[in-house]
C-alpha cells in the first residue's frame, strides 16, 4: 500500500479508536454517577391508578416525554391543547419552615408521577401586593398538569406570616399542609448562614451568630432575632390551628430527609393519598455533594443547587446549651400537638 494511503488509514483508525474510547469513558462516568443502578420500572406502573387504563400503552410511552416536561415545569402550546392540560390551584402546600429542607422536599415529591411542582416560590399569600392580584393570578402561576395530577407549591415564608392561614383557608379549607422542620438550633444556624453568605457577597460585614442569638443586656436568648423566632415552631403552628385541624398538617422530619429520605417521602405519599411510587431507585447518595440526589430515569438525574447544603459556622457550646434550654419547652409542646416526637436535645 502506498505510504499516503497507509497514513490516511492510520488517521481513520485513530479517529475511530478515539471515538470508541470517548464513548466508553462517557458510559463509565454516567454509570458511576448513577450508583446503585436498577432497571427502570415500566411507565404504566409509575402512573396514578386510573391513568394506565385511561391511555393505551403506546400513548403512555409517547406521554413519557410530556410527563418529564411537566415535571420540569414545561409544556408546549401544542401539548397543552392536545392533552387538555390545565393550570390547577395547589391541593397541597409546603408552608415552611425556611431552611427546613423545603426545596428538597418539593423536588423529591415531584418524582411522583401524580405530582407537579410550581418551580418558583410564588409568595401569593404572604405578599400583600401579590395577594391583591387575586386568585386567577395565582392560578396563572401554576404549571400545566393533567387533571388527575396534584399541584404543589412551596413558599416557606407562609409558615411565619400572620395573615397567611386565613388567606389559605379562604381559598381551600380542606387543603393539605406540609411543614418540614429540622432541629431548631441547626435550622437557626442554617438561616443565619444564608443571610451571612448574602452579606459577604455584597462585601458587607455581619455579626457572629452568638451576638445575634443572645441579648447582650440580659444574657438571655434574643427572641427578637428572626432566626430564633422562626425556630419556635409551636408558636407559629398554634396560629395555623385557629383555622385548620391538626389532621390537615403533615410534619416532615427535615433531618431524616437528609439522612434517609425515602421513608419520609413515603409518609408524605400516604398523607396525600397517593399510591407509593417514589422508590429507592429515584434517590441516590452523591458522596461529593454529601446529599441524596434525584434520579428520574436512566438519563435524567439531578442534585439540588450548591446553595443547599452550606457549611455552617461553629457555634459557642455555651450558646448552644442556652438555646437548647430555651427551645426545650417549645419543642415538647410541638411534639404534643403534632403527635411526632423528634428527640431534639
Ligand atoms: P443547609 O444549607 O443549612 O445545609 P430550604 O430548601 O428550606 O432552604 O432548606 C435548605 C436545607 O435543605 C439545606 O440546609 C440542606 O441541609 C437541606 N437538604 C435536605 N435535603 C437536601 C438534599 N438532598 N440536597 C441538598 N440539601 C438538602
Boltz pocket constraint, residues with backbone or C-beta under 6 A from the ligand:
constraints:
  - pocket:
      binder: B
      contacts: [[A, 97], [A, 98], [A, 99], [A, 100], [A, 101], [A, 102], [A, 103], [A, 104], [A, 156], [A, 186], [A, 190], [A, 191], [A, 193], [A, 254], [A, 257], [A, 258], [A, 291], [A, 292], [A, 293], [A, 304], [A, 305], [A, 307], [A, 308], [A, 309], [A, 310], [A, 311]]
      max_distance: 6.0
